[in-house]
Amino acid sequence: MNSFIPIANFHSNVVSFQKPELTIILSLYGRMVASGEWRDYGISSLKEVAVFSVFRRTAEHPIYSIEKRPKLRNRQGQYAVVGMDGQILKRGHDLKSVLGILERKLIKLVD
């Protein structure tokens, strides 16, 4: 049986990306779409993690996932880029530096 969760309580238990974080992610996303590498995205806000998933085609598995895990803020860093096989490609405290691994792929495409 489903139980009613007031919106105020729902949002306090969910991890999500803040506007400055989304601005950084969507800036990279726009450049990758313009280069023809990425075509679609999805955002999930869960209890312990927020995920921005990137797709090459709409009906397939994500090729990359950008994760935010606040519980890891004081350890390895709360941001991570995860490949389609589940391997963590880069983790850190600064979102821009973590996304640098995907920026390199954009530079290779231009060459």
C-alpha positions in Angstrom: 0.0 0.0 0.0 1.4 3.4 -0.9 1.7 6.0 1.8 1.4 9.7 1.4 4.7 11.7 1.8 4.3 15.4 2.2 6.4 17.4 -0.3 8.3 19.2 2.5 9.5 15.8 4.0 10.2 14.3 0.5 12.7 17.0 -0.5 14.5 16.9 2.8 15.4 13.3 2.3 16.5 13.6 -1.4 19.9 14.5 -2.8 19.8 16.8 -5.8 22.0 19.0 -7.9 22.0 22.7 -7.1 21.7 25.3 -9.8 25.4 26.2 -10.0 26.2 22.4 -10.4 23.6 22.0 -13.1 25.0 25.0 -14.9 28.4 23.4 -15.1 27.0 20.0 -16.2 24.7 21.4 -18.8 27.4 23.6 -20.2 29.5 20.5 -20.9 26.4 18.6 -22.1 25.6 21.4 -24.7 29.2 21.2 -26.1 29.0 17.4 -26.4 25.6 17.6 -28.1 27.0 20.2 -30.5 29.9 17.8 -31.3 27.4 14.9 -32.0 28.6 12.7 -29.1 25.6 13.0 -26.7 21.9 13.1 -27.5 19.9 12.8 -24.4 20.1 13.0 -20.6 18.2 12.0 -17.5 18.4 13.3 -13.9 17.6 11.1 -10.9 17.3 12.5 -7.3 17.5 9.6 -4.8 17.9 9.3 -1.1 21.7 9.1 -1.1 22.8 10.1 -4.6 21.9 12.5 -7.4 22.7 11.2 -10.9 22.9 13.0 -14.2 23.0 10.2 -16.9 24.2 10.9 -20.4 22.9 8.8 -23.4 24.2 8.5 -26.9 20.8 7.4 -28.1 17.5 7.7 -26.2 16.8 4.0 -25.9 20.1 2.7 -24.5 22.0 2.5 -21.3 23.8 5.7 -20.2 27.4 6.0 -21.5 28.3 8.2 -18.5 26.8 9.1 -15.2 27.8 12.1 -13.1 27.1 11.4 -9.5 26.8 13.5 -6.4 27.1 11.6 -3.1 27.2 14.1 -0.2 28.2 11.4 2.3 31.6 11.1 0.6 32.2 14.9 0.8 34.9 14.5 3.5 36.4 11.3 2.1 37.2 10.9 -1.6 34.9 13.7 -2.8 31.2 13.9 -3.4 31.4 14.1 -7.3 32.2 11.1 -9.6 32.1 10.3 -13.3 31.0 6.7 -13.8 31.4 4.8 -17.1 28.8 2.6 -18.7 30.4 -0.5 -17.1 30.1 0.9 -13.6 33.8 1.8 -13.3 34.5 5.1 -11.5 36.5 7.1 -14.0 37.2 10.1 -11.7 36.2 11.2 -8.3 36.8 14.4 -6.4 35.7 17.4 -4.4 35.5 19.9 -7.3 32.9 19.3 -10.0 34.8 21.1 -12.8 38.0 19.1 -12.2 36.0 15.8 -12.1 34.3 16.7 -15.4 37.7 17.3 -16.9 37.9 13.6 -17.9 35.0 14.2 -20.2 36.4 17.5 -21.5 39.4 15.6 -22.8 37.1 13.5 -24.9 35.7 16.7 -26.4 39.2 18.0 -27.3 40.0 14.6 -29.0 36.8 14.9 -31.1 37.8 18.4 -32.4 41.3 17.4 -33.4 
